[in-house]
């Protein structure tokens, strides 16, 4: 009888182990297989992304709305491509975003984070799905579903969930394009926000969160918050926005902006978790490509027109050359 119970126990344990293996196989995170995360983890060709809005694009409604020409977009991207090999865009516009992807492919950008501004917009959702299907074999793609829309009450977490389900159902299981959303750093105290998506993409701005910090101290504060969020959430983190303006207040100058980026790019671009081997934080992104006056006009904040590494006329500020020097180094 004891031998029979022993045999039954062995069979039970064997079946349990098989069941556990099957569950684990189904729960392999998307990021472990996606081309986008392989791009971020590349140690031979160090990734460098930049947040991009076209210089000649004014998305405001009414008389101020203005579309950029394909030629203007290509001029933007040629200048960016001198240093950066990845783009982060914020929305889908049928007359802008397809042109950006077409030119990015032509100029051999390695990665693009597509964006959806309004999580409730079926036009944006369907447009992004079409672009993913068109370019997934040519570039490493990810999708940022919304930008600070929870913070400004433009949509809800349920809207994000519904949009994610629609996109994943349309793409199918073989399209490994990781999905995230982006909110200010302080919003990630919300556990439901940490749970959303395949990775976290916080906007960490010491200028807003810790305005008294000088540029060099702001770098380490930013890094500490990102690493802490990684360890707390046990998910990969890409710092989607951070930086220092070059104007807007008396103490913001091109030199101070350069001091921030000098320190930022000198530190490790990739930091792994101390407790989970497949969890990390990437500091591969710069905010932003061009300083755009319409942002200050819309917000009433002069700083908002001064984040760019280049002017609206594509003239580099000193910080642009900081990134250029690092990316061109062996």
C-alpha positions, 0 to 999 in steps of 0.5 A: 500500500505504501508503494502504491501511495508512493507511485501515486505521489510521484505521478502527481508531482510529475503532472504538477511540474508539467503543468507549472512548465506549461504555465511558465511557458505561456507567461514568458513576458513579451519583452524577452522576445521583442526586437525593441527590447533587444535594441535597448539591451544591445551593448555593441551598438548603444541605443539612443532615442530622442522624443520627436515632434516635427519642427513645422508641425503645429497640432493645435486646432483652428487657424494655428494648425499647420502640417509639415511637408514631407521635405521638412520632416526628412530634413528634421530626421536627417539632422537627428540621424547624425546622432540618434538611431531611435525616435519616440513620437507622441501621436498618430496623425494620418498626414504626418506619422506615416511620413515619419515612418517612411523617412525613418526607414529610408534613413535607417533608424533602428527603432521607433516608439509609436504614440497614440495621444487619445486612447479613445480615438479609433482613428489613432488606434487603427492607424497605428495598427496599420503602421505596425503591420507595415514596418514591424519587419523593418524596425524595432517597434514599441507603442506608447499608448497615451502620454500624461492623459491620466494626469490631465484627465483626458482618458481613464485606465479603463480606456487604456485597457480597452485600447490595448486589447483592441490592438493586441487582438488585431496584431495577433500573438506573433507580433511582439510589439511591447505596449506601455503608457507614459505619465509623470514620475509621481503618478507611478505611486498608483499600482494599477499604473505600474501593472499596465503594459509590458514596460514602464515609460515614466516622464521624470523631470527634476525641473518640475519635481525638484526645481531647486536641484542643480543640473548635475544633482538632478541627473542622479535624482532622476536615475535614482527614481527610475531605478527605484521604480524598476525595483518596486514594480519588477518591470523593465523601465525606459525613462521616456522623458527627462532633460534640462531646458536651455531658456525660460528662466534666468538660471536655464542656459545652454551651458546648464543644459549641457552640464545636465547631459554631460553627466547623464550620458557619462553614467551607465545607459543600462542598469539591471535589477539587483533582485530580478535578472531580466528586469532593467532600466534604460537611460537611452532617451533624450528629451527632446529633438527640437525646441518648439515655440507653440508649446510655450504659447499653448501652456503659458510656460516659457520653459516648454519652448526650450527643451530641445537639443536643437532650435526650431531652425535645426541649429544645435545647442551645445548639448547636441554635441554632447550626445554626438561625441558619446555616440561616435565614441568606440 
